[in-house]
Amino acid sequence: MLILPELLLLIALHDEKGTILSPAATSINYGLAGAVIMELALRKKVELRDKKITVVDDSSTGDSVLDQALYNMKSQGKSKKPGYWVNKLSGQMTIKDFMTDRLVEKGIIRVEEHKILWIFDSPRYPMKDPLEEREIREQIRKIVLHGDSAEPRTAVLIGLVNACRLTNEIFSKEERKEAQIRIKEIIKKDILSKAVADTVAAIEAAVMVAIFSAAAASPTNS
């Protein structure tokens, strides 16, 4: 089973070009950091207490990336707000590199060597086996457009996809208005326990703030 950051990256990659889709270009690192924290929340390793992320179980998850993030939070010595960890993990850990390597190892994407100006390495990751991505996209479409029930992990993924501005990659122009309404309803539903739901909501808000700040600071907006 793929974890949240793997699923998010899979949706964010262009199937043929193997590059991050333009709507997520400035948001993907924050989205992946949020996905790691949300995965820890779903596994009841962290939760929101007094508006801060607190480690409640530091035992191994069996996943090296999740364990490293958990260690970073624990070794901090005190709880921090979600925004702190979204920004910290997005810059401190090369989550995107870890996730792309994993997806390559699992045979879902492949590495395609590419250079910028014939000098700088800039590998691309086009789709090798599209089945996994097709299934998750179809699952999201059924939940959002047809009212299928959503299990917690998929509901959280839908929130991340929305935060990273990737909904237009899943829904047609005619579907988008209805999809946005339904996504808001799904995010608000009592699919998660209150402790996990509060944590996820706080992380999602922190991701959106980080993305907005990054977009506002980008050269195209200056």
C-alpha positions as CSV (number, residue, x, y, z in Angstrom):
1,M,0.0,0.0,0.0
2,L,1.3,3.4,-0.9
3,I,1.5,6.0,1.8
4,L,0.0,9.5,1.5
5,P,3.1,11.3,0.2
6,E,3.6,8.6,-2.5
7,L,0.0,8.9,-3.6
8,L,0.2,12.7,-3.7
9,L,3.4,12.7,-5.8
10,L,1.9,10.2,-8.2
11,I,-1.0,12.5,-8.9
12,A,1.3,15.5,-9.2
13,L,3.6,14.0,-11.8
14,H,2.8,14.4,-15.5
15,D,2.3,10.9,-16.9
16,E,4.3,11.4,-20.1
17,K,6.7,14.3,-19.3
18,G,7.6,13.0,-15.8
19,T,7.7,16.5,-14.4
20,I,5.6,18.1,-11.6
21,L,2.4,19.5,-13.1
22,S,2.5,23.3,-13.2
23,P,-0.3,23.9,-10.7
24,A,1.7,22.1,-8.1
25,A,5.1,23.4,-9.0
26,T,5.3,25.7,-6.0
27,S,3.2,23.7,-3.7
28,I,4.4,20.1,-3.9
29,N,7.2,20.2,-1.3
30,Y,4.8,21.7,1.2
31,G,2.1,19.2,0.2
32,L,4.4,16.3,0.7
33,A,5.6,17.6,4.1
34,G,1.9,17.9,5.1
35,A,1.2,14.4,3.7
36,V,4.0,12.9,5.9
37,I,2.6,14.6,9.0
38,M,-1.0,13.5,8.1
39,E,0.2,9.9,7.6
40,L,1.7,10.0,11.1
41,A,-1.7,11.4,12.4
42,L,-3.6,8.6,10.7
43,R,-1.3,6.1,12.4
44,K,-1.9,7.9,15.7
45,K,1.7,8.8,16.1
46,V,1.1,12.6,16.5
47,E,-1.9,14.7,17.3
48,L,-2.9,18.3,17.9
49,R,-2.8,19.5,21.5
50,D,-3.2,23.2,22.3
51,K,-2.9,23.9,18.6
52,K,0.5,22.3,18.4
53,I,1.7,19.0,16.9
54,T,2.6,16.6,19.7
55,V,4.3,13.2,19.4
56,V,2.1,10.7,21.3
57,D,3.8,7.4,20.1
58,D,7.4,7.4,19.0
59,S,7.7,3.7,18.2
60,S,8.8,2.8,14.7
61,T,6.3,3.0,11.9
62,G,8.3,0.6,9.8
63,D,8.8,3.3,7.2
64,S,12.1,5.2,7.1
65,V,10.7,8.5,5.9
66,L,7.9,8.6,8.5
67,D,10.4,7.4,11.2
68,Q,12.8,10.2,10.4
69,A,10.0,12.8,10.5
70,L,8.8,11.4,13.8
71,Y,12.4,11.5,15.2
72,N,12.8,15.1,14.1
73,M,9.6,16.1,15.9
74,K,10.5,14.1,19.0
75,S,14.1,15.4,19.2
76,Q,12.8,19.0,19.0
77,G,12.0,18.6,22.7
78,K,8.8,20.6,22.6
79,S,5.6,20.7,20.6
80,K,5.4,23.1,17.6
81,K,2.6,24.5,15.5
82,P,1.7,22.6,12.3
83,G,3.0,25.5,10.1
84,Y,6.4,25.1,11.7
85,W,6.7,21.4,10.8
86,V,5.2,21.9,7.3
87,N,8.0,24.5,6.6
88,K,10.7,22.6,8.5
89,L,10.1,19.2,6.8
90,S,9.6,20.7,3.4
91,G,13.1,22.2,3.6
92,Q,14.9,19.7,5.9
93,M,13.9,16.4,4.3
94,T,14.2,15.6,0.6
95,I,10.8,13.9,0.7
96,K,10.2,14.3,-3.0
97,D,13.5,12.5,-3.8
98,F,12.7,9.7,-1.4
99,M,9.2,9.3,-2.8
100,T,10.3,9.3,-6.4
101,D,13.0,6.7,-5.7
102,R,10.4,4.5,-4.0
103,L,7.9,4.8,-6.9
104,V,10.8,3.8,-9.3
105,E,11.7,0.8,-7.1
106,K,8.0,-0.3,-7.2
107,G,8.0,-0.1,-11.0
108,I,5.3,2.6,-11.1
109,I,7.4,5.3,-12.7
110,R,10.7,5.2,-14.5
111,V,13.8,7.4,-14.5
112,E,14.5,9.3,-17.7
113,E,17.8,11.2,-17.7
114,H,17.6,14.8,-18.8
115,K,19.9,17.8,-18.7
116,I,19.2,21.5,-18.5
117,L,21.4,23.5,-20.9
118,W,23.3,20.2,-21.6
119,I,25.0,20.6,-18.2
120,F,22.7,20.2,-15.2
121,D,21.1,16.8,-14.4
122,S,17.4,17.1,-14.2
123,P,15.9,13.6,-14.2
124,R,12.3,13.1,-15.2
125,Y,9.9,10.4,-14.0
126,P,7.3,9.4,-16.6
127,M,4.7,6.7,-15.8
128,K,5.8,3.1,-16.3
129,D,2.7,1.3,-14.8
130,P,-0.3,3.7,-14.8
131,L,-2.6,1.2,-13.0
132,E,-2.0,2.6,-9.5
133,E,-2.6,6.2,-10.5
134,R,-5.6,5.4,-12.6
135,E,-7.2,3.5,-9.7
136,I,-6.7,6.3,-7.1
137,R,-7.9,9.0,-9.6
138,E,-11.0,6.9,-10.3
139,Q,-11.6,6.4,-6.6
140,I,-11.4,10.1,-6.0
141,R,-13.8,10.8,-8.9
142,K,-16.3,8.3,-7.6
143,I,-16.2,9.7,-4.0
144,V,-16.5,13.3,-5.1
145,L,-18.9,13.0,-8.1
146,H,-20.9,10.0,-7.2
147,G,-21.0,10.1,-3.4
148,D,-19.1,6.8,-2.8
149,S,-18.0,6.4,0.8
150,A,-14.5,7.5,1.6
151,E,-12.2,5.8,3.9
152,P,-10.0,8.1,6.1
153,R,-6.8,7.9,4.0
154,T,-8.6,8.8,0.8
155,A,-10.5,11.6,2.4
156,V,-7.2,13.1,3.6
157,L,-5.7,12.6,0.2
158,I,-8.6,14.5,-1.4
159,G,-7.9,17.4,1.0
160,L,-4.2,17.4,0.0
161,V,-5.0,17.3,-3.7
162,N,-7.2,20.3,-3.2
163,A,-4.6,22.2,-1.2
164,C,-2.0,21.6,-3.9
165,R,-4.3,22.8,-6.6
166,L,-4.4,19.5,-8.4
167,T,-8.2,19.1,-8.6
168,N,-8.2,20.4,-12.2
169,E,-6.1,17.5,-13.2
170,I,-8.7,15.0,-12.0
171,F,-12.0,16.8,-12.9
172,S,-13.1,18.2,-16.3
173,K,-14.0,21.9,-16.6
174,E,-17.7,21.0,-16.5
175,E,-17.2,19.0,-13.3
176,R,-15.0,21.4,-11.3
177,K,-17.7,23.6,-9.7
178,E,-19.6,20.6,-8.3
179,A,-16.3,18.9,-7.4
180,Q,-15.2,21.9,-5.2
181,I,-18.6,21.9,-3.4
182,R,-18.3,18.1,-2.7
183,I,-14.7,18.3,-1.6
184,K,-15.6,20.8,1.1
185,E,-18.3,18.5,2.3
186,I,-16.0,15.5,2.3
187,I,-13.3,17.3,4.3
188,K,-15.9,18.4,6.9
189,K,-17.5,14.9,7.3
190,D,-17.0,12.9,10.5
191,I,-14.9,10.3,8.7
192,L,-12.0,10.6,11.1
193,S,-11.9,10.6,14.9
194,K,-12.0,14.1,16.4
195,A,-8.4,14.0,17.5
196,V,-7.2,12.9,14.0
197,A,-9.6,15.2,12.2
198,D,-8.5,18.3,14.2
199,T,-4.8,17.4,13.5
200,V,-5.4,16.9,9.8
201,A,-7.4,20.1,9.5
202,A,-4.7,22.1,11.2
203,I,-2.0,20.6,8.9
204,E,-4.0,21.2,5.8
205,A,-4.5,24.8,6.8
206,A,-0.7,25.1,7.4
207,V,0.0,23.6,4.0
208,M,-2.3,26.1,2.3
209,V,-0.7,29.1,4.2
210,A,2.8,27.9,3.2
211,I,1.7,27.5,-0.5
212,F,0.1,30.9,-0.6
213,S,3.1,32.5,1.0
214,A,5.4,30.8,-1.5
215,A,3.3,31.8,-4.5
216,A,3.1,35.4,-3.3
217,A,6.9,35.5,-3.0
218,S,7.6,33.9,-6.4
219,P,9.2,36.1,-9.1
220,T,6.1,36.1,-11.2
221,N,4.2,37.9,-8.5
222,S,6.9,40.4,-7.6
